[in-house]
Amino acid sequence: MNAMIKSLAVAATQTHYELRFTDLFNRGHGYAFPCDAQGHVDIDELTDRGRTNYLFARAVVGTELSAPIVSPVGRGSVSQFVVTFAPIGR
């Protein structure tokens, strides 16, 4: 395997994705959940709190949060996205 193909293969295996919901009113805040390249979140892999937050985020798209986007996140990188936890049943 030549070096370029090998480096691309390593980069592909190290790329993870997040499904990001951005807060419409507090810039830089929102929710981020691990997902695949198509934006599918494995809800069974989330913690109870993560699952609750994911369902909340989906429910308030357009009123409190933007439509989600899929963002690649390299292994070992630090996200500049601030995750906020909103109480359910406001």
MDAnalysis code that builds the backbone (N, CA, C; Angstrom):
import MDAnalysis as mda
import numpy as np

u = mda.Universe.empty(270, n_residues=90, atom_resindex=np.repeat(np.arange(90), 3), trajectory=True)
u.add_TopologyAttr("name", ["N", "CA", "C"] * 90)
u.add_TopologyAttr("resid", np.arange(1, 91))
u.add_TopologyAttr("resname", ["MET", "ASN", "ALA", "MET", "ILE", "LYS", "SER", "LEU", "ALA", "VAL", "ALA", "ALA", "THR", "GLN", "THR", "HIS", "TYR", "GLU", "LEU", "ARG", "PHE", "THR", "ASP", "LEU", "PHE", "ASN", "ARG", "GLY", "HIS", "GLY", "TYR", "ALA", "PHE", "PRO", "CYS", "ASP", "ALA", "GLN", "GLY", "HIS", "VAL", "ASP", "ILE", "ASP", "GLU", "LEU", "THR", "ASP", "ARG", "GLY", "ARG", "THR", "ASN", "TYR", "LEU", "PHE", "ALA", "ARG", "ALA", "VAL", "VAL", "GLY", "THR", "GLU", "LEU", "SER", "ALA", "PRO", "ILE", "VAL", "SER", "PRO", "VAL", "GLY", "ARG", "GLY", "SER", "VAL", "SER", "GLN", "PHE", "VAL", "VAL", "THR", "PHE", "ALA", "PRO", "ILE", "GLY", "ARG"])
u.atoms.positions = np.array([
    [0.859, -1.174, 0.000],
    [0.000, 0.000, 0.000],
    [0.902, 1.233, 0.000],
    [0.658, 2.169, -0.929],
    [1.536, 3.335, -0.952],
    [1.210, 4.265, 0.211],
    [2.100, 5.190, 0.502],
    [2.002, 6.048, 1.691],
    [0.748, 6.925, 1.672],
    [0.379, 7.444, 0.508],
    [-0.792, 8.320, 0.436],
    [-2.078, 7.557, 0.753],
    [-2.235, 6.383, 0.178],
    [-3.425, 5.574, 0.443],
    [-3.457, 5.166, 1.905],
    [-2.305, 4.804, 2.447],
    [-2.234, 4.414, 3.848],
    [-2.632, 5.574, 4.764],
    [-2.154, 6.788, 4.485],
    [-2.492, 7.927, 5.326],
    [-3.972, 8.268, 5.216],
    [-4.560, 8.126, 4.033],
    [-6.000, 8.353, 3.879],
    [-6.801, 7.315, 4.641],
    [-6.350, 6.073, 4.632],
    [-7.043, 5.018, 5.363],
    [-6.982, 5.276, 6.864],
    [-5.845, 5.730, 7.356],
    [-5.712, 6.046, 8.787],
    [-6.609, 7.221, 9.136],
    [-6.630, 8.255, 8.308],
    [-7.468, 9.425, 8.561],
    [-8.942, 9.042, 8.583],
    [-9.352, 8.160, 7.680],
    [-10.752, 7.742, 7.626],
    [-11.161, 6.982, 8.875],
    [-10.260, 6.165, 9.413],
    [-10.612, 5.399, 10.608],
    [-10.605, 6.268, 11.853],
    [-9.960, 7.433, 11.800],
    [-9.886, 8.306, 12.960],
    [-10.947, 9.396, 12.941],
    [-11.757, 9.462, 11.923],
    [-12.776, 10.493, 11.832],
    [-14.067, 10.005, 12.476],
    [-14.569, 10.813, 13.373],
    [-15.850, 10.562, 14.004],
    [-16.754, 11.729, 13.647],
    [-18.026, 11.558, 13.884],
    [-18.968, 12.606, 13.522],
    [-19.843, 12.966, 14.714],
    [-20.297, 14.209, 14.714],
    [-21.238, 14.693, 15.712],
    [-22.444, 15.266, 14.995],
    [-23.603, 15.059, 15.568],
    [-24.813, 15.717, 15.109],
    [-24.994, 16.909, 16.032],
    [-24.914, 18.122, 15.476],
    [-24.931, 19.339, 16.284],
    [-26.224, 20.126, 16.092],
    [-26.817, 20.483, 17.209],
    [-27.977, 21.358, 17.252],
    [-27.501, 22.658, 17.898],
    [-27.544, 23.771, 17.185],
    [-27.056, 25.043, 17.698],
    [-28.190, 25.834, 18.323],
    [-27.921, 26.416, 19.495],
    [-28.907, 27.256, 20.174],
    [-29.166, 28.496, 19.326],
    [-30.424, 28.817, 19.090],
    [-30.770, 29.962, 18.253],
    [-30.545, 31.291, 18.961],
    [-30.462, 31.284, 20.283],
    [-30.390, 32.522, 21.048],
    [-29.062, 32.732, 21.761],
    [-28.321, 31.675, 22.041],
    [-27.023, 31.766, 22.715],
    [-25.951, 31.211, 21.794],
    [-25.324, 32.095, 21.065],
    [-24.313, 31.707, 20.082],
    [-23.208, 30.863, 20.728],
    [-22.864, 29.754, 20.083],
    [-21.820, 28.874, 20.584],
    [-22.326, 27.816, 21.551],
    [-23.609, 27.824, 21.849],
    [-24.183, 26.828, 22.749],
    [-25.104, 25.912, 21.959],
    [-25.370, 24.751, 22.502],
    [-26.260, 23.812, 21.855],
    [-26.004, 22.408, 22.341],
    [-26.305, 21.442, 21.517],
    [-26.151, 20.030, 21.847],
    [-25.345, 19.359, 20.750],
    [-24.536, 18.375, 21.117],
    [-23.777, 17.590, 20.150],
    [-23.849, 16.126, 20.569],
    [-24.121, 15.253, 19.609],
    [-24.276, 13.824, 19.876],
    [-23.444, 13.040, 18.874],
    [-22.811, 11.953, 19.309],
    [-22.051, 11.130, 18.368],
    [-22.991, 10.513, 17.333],
    [-22.535, 10.480, 16.085],
    [-23.375, 9.923, 15.017],
    [-22.477, 9.336, 13.951],
    [-23.101, 8.751, 12.917],
    [-22.336, 8.262, 11.771],
    [-22.276, 9.370, 10.720],
    [-21.662, 9.100, 9.602],
    [-21.468, 10.105, 8.557],
    [-22.783, 10.620, 7.976],
    [-23.852, 9.847, 8.106],
    [-25.156, 10.269, 7.594],
    [-25.986, 10.994, 8.658],
    [-25.468, 11.116, 9.882],
    [-26.190, 11.819, 10.942],
    [-27.078, 10.940, 11.794],
    [-26.950, 9.632, 11.663],
    [-27.764, 8.719, 12.465],
    [-27.144, 8.547, 13.852],
    [-27.915, 8.847, 14.874],
    [-27.470, 8.704, 16.263],
    [-27.949, 7.351, 16.777],
    [-27.054, 6.576, 17.379],
    [-27.431, 5.300, 17.988],
    [-27.951, 5.607, 19.382],
    [-29.245, 5.788, 19.494],
    [-29.873, 6.203, 20.743],
    [-29.636, 5.196, 21.866],
    [-29.446, 3.922, 21.515],
    [-29.189, 2.898, 22.530],
    [-27.815, 3.045, 23.160],
    [-26.890, 3.731, 22.488],
    [-25.535, 3.932, 23.013],
    [-25.432, 5.172, 23.893],
    [-26.464, 6.010, 23.924],
    [-26.439, 7.214, 24.742],
    [-26.754, 6.881, 26.196],
    [-26.263, 7.722, 27.103],
    [-26.647, 7.587, 28.511],
    [-28.098, 8.007, 28.642],
    [-28.695, 7.772, 29.807],
    [-30.083, 8.203, 30.017],
    [-30.219, 9.713, 29.819],
    [-29.271, 10.468, 30.384],
    [-29.312, 11.919, 30.235],
    [-29.094, 12.312, 28.775],
    [-28.162, 11.656, 28.102],
    [-27.914, 11.937, 26.698],
    [-29.133, 11.654, 25.835],
    [-29.805, 10.551, 26.111],
    [-31.023, 10.191, 25.372],
    [-32.110, 11.244, 25.586],
    [-32.285, 11.670, 26.834],
    [-33.280, 12.699, 27.152],
    [-32.946, 13.995, 26.426],
    [-31.671, 14.393, 26.442],
    [-31.253, 15.617, 25.768],
    [-31.413, 15.511, 24.256],
    [-31.135, 14.343, 23.696],
    [-31.287, 14.142, 22.262],
    [-32.760, 14.285, 21.851],
    [-33.638, 13.658, 22.597],
    [-35.069, 13.750, 22.279],
    [-35.571, 15.185, 22.456],
    [-35.064, 15.873, 23.491],
    [-35.432, 17.272, 23.700],
    [-34.957, 18.122, 22.525],
    [-33.691, 17.946, 22.125],
    [-33.129, 18.736, 21.033],
    [-33.937, 18.553, 19.754],
    [-34.301, 17.327, 19.456],
    [-35.107, 17.075, 18.255],
    [-36.470, 17.749, 18.346],
    [-37.031, 17.801, 19.552],
    [-38.376, 18.353, 19.735],
    [-38.422, 19.878, 19.584],
    [-37.315, 20.562, 19.848],
    [-37.340, 22.027, 19.837],
    [-36.605, 22.640, 18.638],
    [-36.351, 21.828, 17.616],
    [-35.746, 22.365, 16.397],
    [-36.691, 23.405, 15.808],
    [-36.139, 24.563, 15.518],
    [-36.925, 25.633, 14.921],
    [-37.453, 26.640, 15.932],
    [-37.587, 26.233, 17.187],
    [-38.046, 27.173, 18.207],
    [-36.919, 27.600, 19.135],
    [-36.061, 26.662, 19.513],
    [-34.928, 26.972, 20.386],
    [-33.586, 26.580, 19.763],
    [-33.616, 25.577, 18.896],
    [-32.386, 25.073, 18.292],
    [-32.502, 25.055, 16.779],
    [-31.347, 25.182, 16.117],
    [-31.308, 25.094, 14.660],
    [-31.485, 23.645, 14.224],
    [-31.765, 23.475, 12.945],
    [-31.765, 22.123, 12.381],
    [-30.361, 21.562, 12.553],
    [-30.235, 20.275, 12.835],
    [-28.911, 19.715, 13.103],
    [-28.043, 19.624, 11.854],
    [-26.732, 19.677, 12.091],
    [-25.756, 19.463, 11.027],
    [-24.806, 18.367, 11.476],
    [-24.256, 17.657, 10.515],
    [-23.263, 16.615, 10.806],
    [-21.886, 17.245, 10.649],
    [-21.067, 17.125, 11.695],
    [-19.718, 17.690, 11.676],
    [-18.697, 16.592, 11.929],
    [-17.652, 16.511, 11.086],
    [-16.582, 15.543, 11.363],
    [-15.754, 16.021, 12.549],
    [-15.367, 15.086, 13.386],
    [-14.526, 15.386, 14.546],
    [-13.405, 14.364, 14.544],
    [-12.182, 14.825, 14.371],
    [-11.037, 13.922, 14.373],
    [-10.762, 13.409, 15.771],
    [-10.310, 12.181, 15.880],
    [-9.987, 11.577, 17.170],
    [-8.912, 12.415, 17.847],
    [-9.145, 12.776, 19.100],
    [-8.180, 13.544, 19.859],
    [-8.359, 15.042, 19.734],
    [-9.257, 15.491, 18.856],
    [-9.461, 16.929, 18.733],
    [-10.464, 17.398, 19.773],
    [-10.419, 18.674, 20.060],
    [-11.316, 19.255, 21.053],
    [-12.354, 20.075, 20.320],
    [-13.611, 19.822, 20.616],
    [-14.692, 20.564, 19.989],
    [-14.766, 21.966, 20.594],
    [-15.024, 22.953, 19.772],
    [-15.194, 24.325, 20.246],
    [-16.659, 24.610, 20.537],
    [-17.456, 23.588, 20.606],
    [-18.889, 23.701, 20.781],
    [-19.225, 23.510, 22.251],
    [-19.962, 24.440, 22.836],
    [-20.336, 24.350, 24.245],
    [-21.677, 23.628, 24.339],
    [-21.703, 22.523, 25.051],
    [-22.928, 21.752, 25.188],
    [-23.653, 22.211, 26.445],
    [-24.914, 22.579, 26.284],
    [-25.718, 22.989, 27.426],
    [-26.772, 21.927, 27.689],
    [-27.151, 21.790, 28.925],
    [-28.162, 20.831, 29.300],
    [-29.393, 21.570, 29.797],
    [-30.434, 21.520, 29.009],
    [-31.663, 22.221, 29.348],
    [-32.605, 21.286, 30.113],
    [-33.275, 21.801, 31.138],
    [-34.234, 20.953, 31.853],
    [-35.434, 20.641, 30.960],
    [-35.979, 19.478, 31.147],
    [-37.150, 19.060, 30.379],
    [-38.408, 19.601, 31.067],
    [-39.392, 19.981, 30.285],
    [-40.673, 20.436, 30.828],
    [-40.634, 21.858, 31.341],
    [-40.032, 22.745, 30.583],
    [-39.959, 24.150, 30.992],
    [-41.325, 24.775, 31.000],
])
